[in-house]
Amino acid sequence: MILAILIFNALPEKRKELMQTLLSMFEENGKEKGCLRYNILTDIYETTVFNLIEEWNTREDLNRYLRSERFSIILGTKSLLAVPMKIKIHSVSQTEGIDAVFNLRSQ
């Protein structure tokens, strides 16, 4: 699994425009081949900061998306930002759920 985390820090006067752009992509992006999940989060203290969290099946799926016209829309948001967008890509080899917590706590 691949996690891509994109961090946007909007200009205060462009916050709504950035939010609308990200939301307009929300439904469509989930239909991208290999996209398992797509979430938009905002910071409760810094309301101009948005985190876009995408979960991809493979790195190849993410790479195809990064080369796509749809991702060009995200790159086009740079005029709405106070600082350049940041992106972090993580390769995840294993995930665990609540059972892991319960197992540890019962030992």
MODELLER restraints for C-alpha pairs under 7 A, 6 or more apart:
rsr = mdl.restraints
at = mdl.atoms
rsr.add(forms.Gaussian(group=physical.xy_distance, feature=features.Distance(at['CA:1:A'], at['CA:55:A']), mean=6.96, stdev=0.5))
rsr.add(forms.Gaussian(group=physical.xy_distance, feature=features.Distance(at['CA:1:A'], at['CA:56:A']), mean=5.86, stdev=0.5))
rsr.add(forms.Gaussian(group=physical.xy_distance, feature=features.Distance(at['CA:1:A'], at['CA:57:A']), mean=5.05, stdev=0.5))
rsr.add(forms.Gaussian(group=physical.xy_distance, feature=features.Distance(at['CA:1:A'], at['CA:58:A']), mean=5.86, stdev=0.5))
rsr.add(forms.Gaussian(group=physical.xy_distance, feature=features.Distance(at['CA:1:A'], at['CA:91:A']), mean=6.12, stdev=0.5))
rsr.add(forms.Gaussian(group=physical.xy_distance, feature=features.Distance(at['CA:1:A'], at['CA:92:A']), mean=5.26, stdev=0.5))
rsr.add(forms.Gaussian(group=physical.xy_distance, feature=features.Distance(at['CA:1:A'], at['CA:93:A']), mean=6.68, stdev=0.5))
rsr.add(forms.Gaussian(group=physical.xy_distance, feature=features.Distance(at['CA:2:A'], at['CA:55:A']), mean=5.77, stdev=0.5))
rsr.add(forms.Gaussian(group=physical.xy_distance, feature=features.Distance(at['CA:2:A'], at['CA:56:A']), mean=4.99, stdev=0.5))
rsr.add(forms.Gaussian(group=physical.xy_distance, feature=features.Distance(at['CA:2:A'], at['CA:57:A']), mean=6.35, stdev=0.5))
rsr.add(forms.Gaussian(group=physical.xy_distance, feature=features.Distance(at['CA:2:A'], at['CA:58:A']), mean=6.09, stdev=0.5))
rsr.add(forms.Gaussian(group=physical.xy_distance, feature=features.Distance(at['CA:2:A'], at['CA:59:A']), mean=6.23, stdev=0.5))
rsr.add(forms.Gaussian(group=physical.xy_distance, feature=features.Distance(at['CA:2:A'], at['CA:89:A']), mean=6.99, stdev=0.5))
rsr.add(forms.Gaussian(group=physical.xy_distance, feature=features.Distance(at['CA:2:A'], at['CA:90:A']), mean=5.69, stdev=0.5))
rsr.add(forms.Gaussian(group=physical.xy_distance, feature=features.Distance(at['CA:2:A'], at['CA:91:A']), mean=4.69, stdev=0.5))
rsr.add(forms.Gaussian(group=physical.xy_distance, feature=features.Distance(at['CA:2:A'], at['CA:92:A']), mean=5.94, stdev=0.5))
rsr.add(forms.Gaussian(group=physical.xy_distance, feature=features.Distance(at['CA:3:A'], at['CA:54:A']), mean=5.71, stdev=0.5))
rsr.add(forms.Gaussian(group=physical.xy_distance, feature=features.Distance(at['CA:3:A'], at['CA:55:A']), mean=4.69, stdev=0.5))
rsr.add(forms.Gaussian(group=physical.xy_distance, feature=features.Distance(at['CA:3:A'], at['CA:56:A']), mean=6.30, stdev=0.5))
rsr.add(forms.Gaussian(group=physical.xy_distance, feature=features.Distance(at['CA:3:A'], at['CA:89:A']), mean=5.67, stdev=0.5))
rsr.add(forms.Gaussian(group=physical.xy_distance, feature=features.Distance(at['CA:3:A'], at['CA:90:A']), mean=5.03, stdev=0.5))
rsr.add(forms.Gaussian(group=physical.xy_distance, feature=features.Distance(at['CA:3:A'], at['CA:91:A']), mean=6.46, stdev=0.5))
rsr.add(forms.Gaussian(group=physical.xy_distance, feature=features.Distance(at['CA:4:A'], at['CA:53:A']), mean=5.88, stdev=0.5))
rsr.add(forms.Gaussian(group=physical.xy_distance, feature=features.Distance(at['CA:4:A'], at['CA:54:A']), mean=5.12, stdev=0.5))
rsr.add(forms.Gaussian(group=physical.xy_distance, feature=features.Distance(at['CA:4:A'], at['CA:55:A']), mean=6.47, stdev=0.5))
rsr.add(forms.Gaussian(group=physical.xy_distance, feature=features.Distance(at['CA:4:A'], at['CA:87:A']), mean=6.92, stdev=0.5))
rsr.add(forms.Gaussian(group=physical.xy_distance, feature=features.Distance(at['CA:4:A'], at['CA:88:A']), mean=5.73, stdev=0.5))
rsr.add(forms.Gaussian(group=physical.xy_distance, feature=features.Distance(at['CA:4:A'], at['CA:89:A']), mean=4.47, stdev=0.5))
rsr.add(forms.Gaussian(group=physical.xy_distance, feature=features.Distance(at['CA:4:A'], at['CA:90:A']), mean=6.40, stdev=0.5))
rsr.add(forms.Gaussian(group=physical.xy_distance, feature=features.Distance(at['CA:5:A'], at['CA:51:A']), mean=6.69, stdev=0.5))
rsr.add(forms.Gaussian(group=physical.xy_distance, feature=features.Distance(at['CA:5:A'], at['CA:52:A']), mean=5.68, stdev=0.5))
rsr.add(forms.Gaussian(group=physical.xy_distance, feature=features.Distance(at['CA:5:A'], at['CA:53:A']), mean=4.65, stdev=0.5))
rsr.add(forms.Gaussian(group=physical.xy_distance, feature=features.Distance(at['CA:5:A'], at['CA:54:A']), mean=6.43, stdev=0.5))
rsr.add(forms.Gaussian(group=physical.xy_distance, feature=features.Distance(at['CA:5:A'], at['CA:87:A']), mean=5.58, stdev=0.5))
rsr.add(forms.Gaussian(group=physical.xy_distance, feature=features.Distance(at['CA:5:A'], at['CA:88:A']), mean=5.11, stdev=0.5))
rsr.add(forms.Gaussian(group=physical.xy_distance, feature=features.Distance(at['CA:5:A'], at['CA:89:A']), mean=6.37, stdev=0.5))
rsr.add(forms.Gaussian(group=physical.xy_distance, feature=features.Distance(at['CA:6:A'], at['CA:51:A']), mean=5.67, stdev=0.5))
rsr.add(forms.Gaussian(group=physical.xy_distance, feature=features.Distance(at['CA:6:A'], at['CA:52:A']), mean=4.99, stdev=0.5))
rsr.add(forms.Gaussian(group=physical.xy_distance, feature=features.Distance(at['CA:6:A'], at['CA:53:A']), mean=6.51, stdev=0.5))
rsr.add(forms.Gaussian(group=physical.xy_distance, feature=features.Distance(at['CA:6:A'], at['CA:85:A']), mean=6.85, stdev=0.5))
rsr.add(forms.Gaussian(group=physical.xy_distance, feature=features.Distance(at['CA:6:A'], at['CA:86:A']), mean=5.63, stdev=0.5))
rsr.add(forms.Gaussian(group=physical.xy_distance, feature=features.Distance(at['CA:6:A'], at['CA:87:A']), mean=4.40, stdev=0.5))
rsr.add(forms.Gaussian(group=physical.xy_distance, feature=features.Distance(at['CA:6:A'], at['CA:88:A']), mean=6.49, stdev=0.5))
rsr.add(forms.Gaussian(group=physical.xy_distance, feature=features.Distance(at['CA:7:A'], at['CA:50:A']), mean=5.87, stdev=0.5))
rsr.add(forms.Gaussian(group=physical.xy_distance, feature=features.Distance(at['CA:7:A'], at['CA:51:A']), mean=4.67, stdev=0.5))
rsr.add(forms.Gaussian(group=physical.xy_distance, feature=features.Distance(at['CA:7:A'], at['CA:52:A']), mean=6.41, stdev=0.5))
rsr.add(forms.Gaussian(group=physical.xy_distance, feature=features.Distance(at['CA:7:A'], at['CA:85:A']), mean=5.70, stdev=0.5))
rsr.add(forms.Gaussian(group=physical.xy_distance, feature=features.Distance(at['CA:7:A'], at['CA:86:A']), mean=5.05, stdev=0.5))
rsr.add(forms.Gaussian(group=physical.xy_distance, feature=features.Distance(at['CA:7:A'], at['CA:87:A']), mean=6.30, stdev=0.5))
rsr.add(forms.Gaussian(group=physical.xy_distance, feature=features.Distance(at['CA:8:A'], at['CA:49:A']), mean=5.61, stdev=0.5))
rsr.add(forms.Gaussian(group=physical.xy_distance, feature=features.Distance(at['CA:8:A'], at['CA:50:A']), mean=5.09, stdev=0.5))
rsr.add(forms.Gaussian(group=physical.xy_distance, feature=features.Distance(at['CA:8:A'], at['CA:51:A']), mean=6.36, stdev=0.5))
rsr.add(forms.Gaussian(group=physical.xy_distance, feature=features.Distance(at['CA:8:A'], at['CA:81:A']), mean=6.78, stdev=0.5))
rsr.add(forms.Gaussian(group=physical.xy_distance, feature=features.Distance(at['CA:8:A'], at['CA:85:A']), mean=5.10, stdev=0.5))
rsr.add(forms.Gaussian(group=physical.xy_distance, feature=features.Distance(at['CA:8:A'], at['CA:86:A']), mean=6.87, stdev=0.5))
rsr.add(forms.Gaussian(group=physical.xy_distance, feature=features.Distance(at['CA:9:A'], at['CA:48:A']), mean=5.63, stdev=0.5))
rsr.add(forms.Gaussian(group=physical.xy_distance, feature=features.Distance(at['CA:9:A'], at['CA:49:A']), mean=4.45, stdev=0.5))
rsr.add(forms.Gaussian(group=physical.xy_distance, feature=features.Distance(at['CA:9:A'], at['CA:50:A']), mean=6.47, stdev=0.5))
rsr.add(forms.Gaussian(group=physical.xy_distance, feature=features.Distance(at['CA:9:A'], at['CA:81:A']), mean=5.54, stdev=0.5))
rsr.add(forms.Gaussian(group=physical.xy_distance, feature=features.Distance(at['CA:9:A'], at['CA:82:A']), mean=5.78, stdev=0.5))
rsr.add(forms.Gaussian(group=physical.xy_distance, feature=features.Distance(at['CA:9:A'], at['CA:83:A']), mean=6.22, stdev=0.5))
rsr.add(forms.Gaussian(group=physical.xy_distance, feature=features.Distance(at['CA:10:A'], at['CA:18:A']), mean=6.91, stdev=0.5))
rsr.add(forms.Gaussian(group=physical.xy_distance, feature=features.Distance(at['CA:10:A'], at['CA:48:A']), mean=5.04, stdev=0.5))
rsr.add(forms.Gaussian(group=physical.xy_distance, feature=features.Distance(at['CA:10:A'], at['CA:49:A']), mean=6.26, stdev=0.5))
rsr.add(forms.Gaussian(group=physical.xy_distance, feature=features.Distance(at['CA:10:A'], at['CA:80:A']), mean=5.71, stdev=0.5))
rsr.add(forms.Gaussian(group=physical.xy_distance, feature=features.Distance(at['CA:10:A'], at['CA:81:A']), mean=4.18, stdev=0.5))
rsr.add(forms.Gaussian(group=physical.xy_distance, feature=features.Distance(at['CA:10:A'], at['CA:82:A']), mean=5.42, stdev=0.5))
rsr.add(forms.Gaussian(group=physical.xy_distance, feature=features.Distance(at['CA:11:A'], at['CA:48:A']), mean=6.92, stdev=0.5))
rsr.add(forms.Gaussian(group=physical.xy_distance, feature=features.Distance(at['CA:11:A'], at['CA:80:A']), mean=5.88, stdev=0.5))
rsr.add(forms.Gaussian(group=physical.xy_distance, feature=features.Distance(at['CA:11:A'], at['CA:81:A']), mean=5.13, stdev=0.5))
rsr.add(forms.Gaussian(group=physical.xy_distance, feature=features.Distance(at['CA:11:A'], at['CA:82:A']), mean=4.83, stdev=0.5))
rsr.add(forms.Gaussian(group=physical.xy_distance, feature=features.Distance(at['CA:12:A'], at['CA:48:A']), mean=6.15, stdev=0.5))
rsr.add(forms.Gaussian(group=physical.xy_distance, feature=features.Distance(at['CA:14:A'], at['CA:80:A']), mean=5.46, stdev=0.5))
rsr.add(forms.Gaussian(group=physical.xy_distance, feature=features.Distance(at['CA:15:A'], at['CA:48:A']), mean=5.76, stdev=0.5))
rsr.add(forms.Gaussian(group=physical.xy_distance, feature=features.Distance(at['CA:18:A'], at['CA:77:A']), mean=6.95, stdev=0.5))
rsr.add(forms.Gaussian(group=physical.xy_distance, feature=features.Distance(at['CA:18:A'], at['CA:80:A']), mean=6.49, stdev=0.5))
rsr.add(forms.Gaussian(group=physical.xy_distance, feature=features.Distance(at['CA:26:A'], at['CA:38:A']), mean=6.91, stdev=0.5))
rsr.add(forms.Gaussian(group=physical.xy_distance, feature=features.Distance(at['CA:30:A'], at['CA:36:A']), mean=6.93, stdev=0.5))
rsr.add(forms.Gaussian(group=physical.xy_distance, feature=features.Distance(at['CA:30:A'], at['CA:37:A']), mean=6.38, stdev=0.5))
rsr.add(forms.Gaussian(group=physical.xy_distance, feature=features.Distance(at['CA:30:A'], at['CA:38:A']), mean=6.30, stdev=0.5))
rsr.add(forms.Gaussian(group=physical.xy_distance, feature=features.Distance(at['CA:33:A'], at['CA:61:A']), mean=6.65, stdev=0.5))
rsr.add(forms.Gaussian(group=physical.xy_distance, feature=features.Distance(at['CA:34:A'], at['CA:56:A']), mean=5.54, stdev=0.5))
rsr.add(forms.Gaussian(group=physical.xy_distance, feature=features.Distance(at['CA:34:A'], at['CA:57:A']), mean=5.05, stdev=0.5))
rsr.add(forms.Gaussian(group=physical.xy_distance, feature=features.Distance(at['CA:34:A'], at['CA:58:A']), mean=6.89, stdev=0.5))
rsr.add(forms.Gaussian(group=physical.xy_distance, feature=features.Distance(at['CA:34:A'], at['CA:61:A']), mean=5.28, stdev=0.5))
rsr.add(forms.Gaussian(group=physical.xy_distance, feature=features.Distance(at['CA:35:A'], at['CA:55:A']), mean=6.06, stdev=0.5))
rsr.add(forms.Gaussian(group=physical.xy_distance, feature=features.Distance(at['CA:35:A'], at['CA:56:A']), mean=4.63, stdev=0.5))
rsr.add(forms.Gaussian(group=physical.xy_distance, feature=features.Distance(at['CA:35:A'], at['CA:57:A']), mean=6.38, stdev=0.5))
rsr.add(forms.Gaussian(group=physical.xy_distance, feature=features.Distance(at['CA:36:A'], at['CA:55:A']), mean=5.31, stdev=0.5))
rsr.add(forms.Gaussian(group=physical.xy_distance, feature=features.Distance(at['CA:36:A'], at['CA:56:A']), mean=5.41, stdev=0.5))
rsr.add(forms.Gaussian(group=physical.xy_distance, feature=features.Distance(at['CA:36:A'], at['CA:57:A']), mean=6.44, stdev=0.5))
rsr.add(forms.Gaussian(group=physical.xy_distance, feature=features.Distance(at['CA:37:A'], at['CA:54:A']), mean=5.59, stdev=0.5))
rsr.add(forms.Gaussian(group=physical.xy_distance, feature=features.Distance(at['CA:37:A'], at['CA:55:A']), mean=4.95, stdev=0.5))
rsr.add(forms.Gaussian(group=physical.xy_distance, feature=features.Distance(at['CA:38:A'], at['CA:53:A']), mean=5.72, stdev=0.5))
rsr.add(forms.Gaussian(group=physical.xy_distance, feature=features.Distance(at['CA:38:A'], at['CA:54:A']), mean=4.47, stdev=0.5))
rsr.add(forms.Gaussian(group=physical.xy_distance, feature=features.Distance(at['CA:38:A'], at['CA:55:A']), mean=6.45, stdev=0.5))
rsr.add(forms.Gaussian(group=physical.xy_distance, feature=features.Distance(at['CA:39:A'], at['CA:52:A']), mean=5.74, stdev=0.5))
rsr.add(forms.Gaussian(group=physical.xy_distance, feature=features.Distance(at['CA:39:A'], at['CA:53:A']), mean=5.12, stdev=0.5))
rsr.add(forms.Gaussian(group=physical.xy_distance, feature=features.Distance(at['CA:39:A'], at['CA:54:A']), mean=6.46, stdev=0.5))
rsr.add(forms.Gaussian(group=physical.xy_distance, feature=features.Distance(at['CA:40:A'], at['CA:50:A']), mean=6.81, stdev=0.5))
rsr.add(forms.Gaussian(group=physical.xy_distance, feature=features.Distance(at['CA:40:A'], at['CA:51:A']), mean=5.73, stdev=0.5))
rsr.add(forms.Gaussian(group=physical.xy_distance, feature=features.Distance(at['CA:40:A'], at['CA:52:A']), mean=4.63, stdev=0.5))
rsr.add(forms.Gaussian(group=physical.xy_distance, feature=features.Distance(at['CA:40:A'], at['CA:53:A']), mean=6.40, stdev=0.5))
rsr.add(forms.Gaussian(group=physical.xy_distance, feature=features.Distance(at['CA:41:A'], at['CA:50:A']), mean=5.62, stdev=0.5))
rsr.add(forms.Gaussian(group=physical.xy_distance, feature=features.Distance(at['CA:41:A'], at['CA:51:A']), mean=5.05, stdev=0.5))
rsr.add(forms.Gaussian(group=physical.xy_distance, feature=features.Distance(at['CA:41:A'], at['CA:52:A']), mean=6.42, stdev=0.5))
rsr.add(forms.Gaussian(group=physical.xy_distance, feature=features.Distance(at['CA:42:A'], at['CA:49:A']), mean=5.81, stdev=0.5))
rsr.add(forms.Gaussian(group=physical.xy_distance, feature=features.Distance(at['CA:42:A'], at['CA:50:A']), mean=4.48, stdev=0.5))
rsr.add(forms.Gaussian(group=physical.xy_distance, feature=features.Distance(at['CA:42:A'], at['CA:51:A']), mean=6.19, stdev=0.5))
rsr.add(forms.Gaussian(group=physical.xy_distance, feature=features.Distance(at['CA:43:A'], at['CA:49:A']), mean=5.70, stdev=0.5))
rsr.add(forms.Gaussian(group=physical.xy_distance, feature=features.Distance(at['CA:43:A'], at['CA:50:A']), mean=6.50, stdev=0.5))
rsr.add(forms.Gaussian(group=physical.xy_distance, feature=features.Distance(at['CA:56:A'], at['CA:62:A']), mean=6.15, stdev=0.5))
rsr.add(forms.Gaussian(group=physical.xy_distance, feature=features.Distance(at['CA:65:A'], at['CA:71:A']), mean=6.44, stdev=0.5))
rsr.add(forms.Gaussian(group=physical.xy_distance, feature=features.Distance(at['CA:78:A'], at['CA:84:A']), mean=6.57, stdev=0.5))
